Amino acid sequence: MKNPFPAIQLSLIDWTILFICAIPAFYMLGTPAIYIWDEAVYVNASLDMAHGSSWLVPVHGSYNTKPPLVLWLQALSLMVIPSAEWAVRLPSAMAVAGILFVMMAGLKKWGFDIWTRMLVLVCFVGHEGFIRHHISRTGDLDAVMTFFVVIYVIVVLDAIHQGRFTARHSLWFFVAMIGAFYSKSIGGWLMMGPLLLVWLLTPVRTVLFTLRFWMAALLSGLICFMYYLVREIMQPGFLDLVLHSEYMRMFKNVMPWHEHSASYYFTNFTILRTFTPWVYFLAIAILYCLFFLKDSKVRPHLFRWIILGLGYMLVITIPAVKLEWYDAPAFPFFAMITGAVAGILLSNIHGQWKLVALLPVILVLGRKMNFIQNDIDPRHPFEYEGAILRHAQITPETKVFMKVEMPEHQLQLDFYRKIRLAEDGINVSVIDTTSQIVPGDKIIISQAAGLTLLQDQFVMDTTKVWPGLGYEINVIRKKEEIKGN
């Protein structure tokens, strides 16, 4: 293997389509404030890494049990990109571009025409299944994990297409397997079940029984386990923690508040509208493949993609714990099924009439951009204070009045407090009782109960209203002082 990189020759049209389809992943990426829950946890850890904290044991170590590849990428971005939101979300957006590139390259290598390649990419980015919050438009782990999943699957599919599993295939397969693990632990390997089934149904299955393959698999496994070992040394008890939170969830209900029925992911397609009306197009495409498709060259590809997409959905349906973004790795293969069938049908149209297909493509991408424009507001009341602090003019007297129910509620605000400390040198205090307020304080407040409490006890001057978020208030004096005079 003289050259480890595969020969990929994309035309100018290919690159243009790829660039256009990648725009939704980057469009207004830094506009929404950081979201609480997972994004806030991850970006606090990466921000601390970028400012000198440990790169092996993130802050909130009992929550950050995933390997830290995405945190490392975010920390590196934070070191060079001025916008914190852009920096922490850039790895996710780049993962989308990477997925588009891998799909484009694979489809071209397997002989699919330019129209099919374009339609597959549009079918991937046109809905809200993948290009949305908590996946590709936030600083979460799933987009980067899916990028590596797509690589190791496409590598195997390419080996099946060629009829041989070369040294180059082996290298990229195991590199991507390691990358998927370091992105999101065992979640990066869940696609191996459906992929193994596809693999065993082809002559290339013989490579699975070779010493060379198992030696490479053993080495990859050791590289992955090495992180757990190092983390256990630095954070005693980590192995027990990760066993409970990462691995036992496949067999045990470790998060009862996230227990859902077997139909959960499929109902989300319509209830949450993450994949509506695309799920109907997918169903039609699968039926077409099963009963009407005659092309002997295309049928094997489509049947493998169906096994991969639906097989993955079956795998993630098994655990009782289900979260709405766990289906992310299925969407590239749903796009390949739908886009390929659309390309086959379009091939029956000859000449310049094919250009008519550009009209729905433009409409789909335009709708997607419109969705993004209307999906930038904070989603949870505990994101309001941070969204205000992000843009407020702060002084040493600035305080945030905020009552929290659990520590994670304050993580989004803490991220912006760290940013303002680094930029302005001011450590903004967070208070939750009126005894911590003195005349002259400048209060950022959102919660209605807290605002009522302040109004009962202080004479205040509202200096700025943040529509839909909250207020900036100058505290003048206590009302009891007026009564005393």
Secondary structure, DSSP 8 states (H G I E B T S, - for coil): ----S------HHHHHHHHHHHHHHHTTTTSS---TTHHHHHHHHHHHHHTT--SSS-SSTTT--S-SHHHHHHHHHHHH-S-HHHHHHHHHHHHHHHHHHHHHHHHHHTT--HHHHHHHHHHHHSSTTTSSTTTTSSS-SHHHHHHHHHHHHHHHHHHHHHTS--HHHHHHHHHHHHHHHHHHGGGGGTTHHHHHHHHHTSGGGGGGGSHHHHHHHHHHHHHHHHHHHHHHHHSTTHHHHHIIIIIGGGTS-S-GGGB--TTHHHHHHHHS-SSTTHHHHHHHHHHHHHHT---TTTHHHHHHHHHHHHHHHHHHHSSSB--TTTTGGGHHHHHHHHHHHHHHHHTTS-GGGGGGGHHHHHHHHHHHHHHHHTS-S--SGGGHHHHHHHH----TTEEEE---SSGGGGHHHHHHHHHHHHHH----EEE-SGGG--TT-EEEE--HHHHHHHHHHEEEEEEEEETTTEEEEEEEEEHHHHHH-
